[in-house]
Amino acid sequence: MENEYDHETSSLIDREKSSREKSFQFYHELQLLVNIAIPTVIVQFSTFILYPQCASAIGRHLDTDSLGAYSLGSLSGNMTCVSILIGTLSASETLQPRSFGLGKYREVGLLAVRGFIVSLMSLAIPVTIMLTQAENVFDALGQDEEVGMLAAKWIHVYAWSVPPLILFRVTQRWLASQNIVFPCMFGAAIGSFLVHPIILKYAISRYGFYGSGFAIAITQSVQYLLCLAYIYFSGEYIPQTWPGLNLSTMRDALNMKGLQTYLKLSLGGIFALSEWWFWEAICFLSGKFGVIDLCIHTVSYQLIPITFMIPLGVSIGLTVRMGVLLPVDVQGAMKLAAYTMTIVLLIGVLISCMMYRYQDSIVSLFTDDEEVIAGCKIIWFRLCIYNVLLYIFCMSRGILSALGLQWTTAVTMIICLWFIAIPTIIYFCINKGGGFFMMWRILPWTYVFLDIALTFCYVFADWGEIGARIKSESSNEN
């Protein structure tokens, strides 16, 4: 049995070395990317769908205050915990594939440990504020007092989901850098579609509103444990990439130079996630135009994250494969980025055409209110255009992440979204009375300029210098 296991491990390493030594082959690289992208899309969708399931259960079984409190609490949790965690681990998405591509397998494991430690550091202050000051923040934002109090208490339950969430996301990136994605897909899918509905039904009937928080925490723990069990029993990882948890590993993971590099990329990655915060801010602004306008926007608010799972999964796969290629084949990395962007753009156009064609059926899934349906008809064409632009944005962000240009992404997005778009929307839509529909005229143009700016960033980046620097830094460390 041990010989068979060692043979499988050697085979994995040999296949990866062989793929690095070959000249760039589009279909070979496309297959490797698809093998990562499709399971990653399933993982992203499975982890996302927990929250709509909870919202549906609360909406069907509890009162409107509970539903409002859940929306407020989950929004706060996602904006603080999830967005900061994903931004932090963008450093792992950049560095782990590079180390794996250079054959530095132990470094892949050290980066996983480092990612876990830095994630704890990044979340310590936001989570503390969320646990101690949430109710005061909700009051300051003018939220209903009862709803704000319920949401603040719900967050205390939700906080138990943060540790397994960190472990799952760290493990996902550690495995993906080795081109291994099935364990996370297995855990996420079973947890979301089999375990969560059962736990959610029991938890809400037993603990009411707060049961939804318990259900999320338990499900995310189950997802991680299932993933871990699959890894343990299948041995589906390269043993050299896991140095074990001991004093030597901790000392090397906390190496000052390595920690500084990781922190720099992580901080840039967090600010590069500001587009997520922008999307949430747009939802908040929609509420200022009235209940009907908020309901119209809610349809897009629920639909867009679902369609976004496709480019998000592909961009994660692209980041991994580019990270492997950059140190050894810069031209291959450039070709892979160009081909993948083209394919995803075509997929985005196809999906937007389907959204436009089946508008009535899609909207009917969310509402039967005539005013809301009429409002959706007004914004729908722009929503479909926005969806295509969002696909381009997601892929551009993935390419820049692979290049290690998180700070370039962050600065570009802050300028385009926060210094230009938000003031423009406030001025024309609120101050000048343009209203909700004017905001949806501005949004697609915002992403046109953002996509152009991000494209300039990676087109004019010195890919050759980046690849050479990765190899040089690796040689110096050795």
Secondary structure, 3 states (H helix, E strand, C coil): CHHHHHHHHHHHHHHHHHHHHCCCCHHHHHHHHHHHHHHHHHHHHHHHCHHHHHHHHHHHHCCHHHHHHHHHHHHHHHHHHHHHHHHHCHHHHHHHHHHHHCCCHHHHHHHHHHHHHHHHHHHHHHHHHHHHHHHHHHHHCCCCHHHHHHHHHHHHHHHHHHHHHHHHHHHHHHHHCCCCCHHHHHHHHHHHHHHHHHHHHHHHHHHHHHHHHHHHHHHHHHHHHHHHHHHHHHCCCCHHHCCCCCHHHHHHHCCHHHHHHHHHHHHHHHHHCHHHHHHHHHHHHHHCCCHHHHHHHHHHHHHHHHHHHHHHHHHHHHHHHHHHHCCCCHHHHHHHHHHHHHHHHHHHHHHHHHHHHCHHHHHHCCCCCHHHHHHHHHHHHHHHHHHHHHHHHHHHHHHHHHCCCHHHHHHHHHHHHHHHHHHHHHHHHHHCCCHHHHHHHHHHHHHHHHHHHHHHHHHCCCHHHHHHHHHHHHHHHC
